[in-house]
Each structure stands twice: as structure tokens, then as C-alpha cells.
Amino acid sequence: NEPPNAEKFYLLGRAALLKNNFKEAENYFKQAQTQLEEIHPSNRKVLENDINIGLTIATTEAAQTDIKKRMTEKSNSSANTNSATGNKSVVP
């Protein structure tokens, strides 16, 4: 049973954000917005809010800079933890 298109596009937008592909993320979030009517009313508002948050990040340079910084800090923190424990695998 496949998720509705709005959810798929939302998740693709989030994945694009994590890859710092902000224009791609914006496009996916906009597609998700056009599909919201297919979402059950009990979930629609939450998804709509999450899409709006994603769009804000995808279209605001200050938010993009902050996300990049946080992702770098998290990545560096994971790498340091793995070095300290002798674990060679890096977990994002």
C-alpha cells in the first residue's frame, strides 16, 4: 500500500534538504502542497505545517546556512565519537 503523493513529495523534499539541494527541496515541497487534498483530514494540517517548514528552509538563505552548519557539527561530532571508540564506520 503506497503512501499518498503528498507524503512522497514531502519525504523527497526532506531528503533533498539533507543533501543541501535546496531548489530541488523547494520543488518537491511545492508538489506536496498541491496534493494535500488526498491526505486524511486528521493528518493534513500536520503535513501542511511540515511542508511549510521545509519550504521556509529551502527558500531562506539564513535557514540554509544554519542547517548546513548543524549538519557539519553533527557529522564532526559523530566522526569524533567513532574515532574515540575505535569504530571505523561513520553514522550520519
C-alpha positions in Angstrom: 0.0 0.0 0.0 1.8 3.1 -1.3 1.7 6.4 0.7 -0.2 9.3 -0.9 1.7 11.5 -3.3 1.8 14.4 -0.8 3.7 12.3 1.7 6.1 11.0 -1.0 6.9 14.5 -2.2 7.3 15.7 1.3 9.8 13.0 2.1 11.6 13.6 -1.1 11.8 17.3 -0.1 13.3 16.4 3.3 15.8 14.1 1.6 16.8 16.9 -0.7 17.2 19.3 2.3 19.6 16.8 3.9 21.7 16.8 0.7 21.7 20.6 0.7 19.7 20.6 -2.6 17.5 23.5 -1.6 16.0 24.2 -5.1 15.1 20.6 -5.5 13.6 20.5 -2.0 11.5 23.6 -2.8 10.1 21.9 -5.9 9.2 18.7 -4.0 7.6 20.7 -1.2 5.5 22.7 -3.7 4.4 19.4 -5.4 3.4 18.1 -2.0 1.3 21.2 -1.3 -0.7 20.5 -4.5 -1.5 17.0 -3.3 -2.7 17.8 0.3 -6.3 17.2 -0.5 -5.6 13.4 -0.8 -4.4 13.3 2.9 -6.9 12.4 5.6 -8.1 15.5 7.4 -6.7 14.3 10.7 -3.2 14.3 9.2 -3.5 17.1 6.7 -2.7 20.1 9.0 0.4 18.4 10.4 1.7 17.6 7.0 0.9 21.1 5.7 2.8 22.6 8.6 5.8 20.3 8.0 5.8 21.2 4.3 5.7 24.9 5.2 8.7 24.5 7.5 10.6 22.7 4.7 9.7 25.4 2.2 10.9 28.1 4.7 14.3 26.3 5.0 14.5 25.6 1.2 13.9 29.3 0.3 15.6 31.2 3.1 19.4 31.7 2.9 19.8 32.2 6.7 18.0 28.9 7.4 20.1 27.1 4.8 23.3 28.4 6.4 22.1 27.3 9.8 21.1 23.8 8.5 24.5 23.3 6.8 26.3 24.4 10.0 24.2 22.0 12.1 24.7 19.1 9.7 28.5 19.7 9.7 28.6 19.9 13.5 26.6 16.7 13.8 28.9 15.0 11.2 32.0 16.1 13.0 30.6 15.0 16.4 29.8 11.5 15.0 33.3 11.3 13.5 34.9 12.3 16.8 32.8 9.8 18.7 33.7 7.0 16.3 37.4 7.9 16.4 37.4 7.8 20.2 35.7 4.4 20.3 37.8 2.9 17.5 34.7 2.5 15.4 35.6 3.0 11.7 32.1 3.3 10.4 30.5 6.7 10.2 26.9 7.0 11.1 25.2 10.1 9.7 
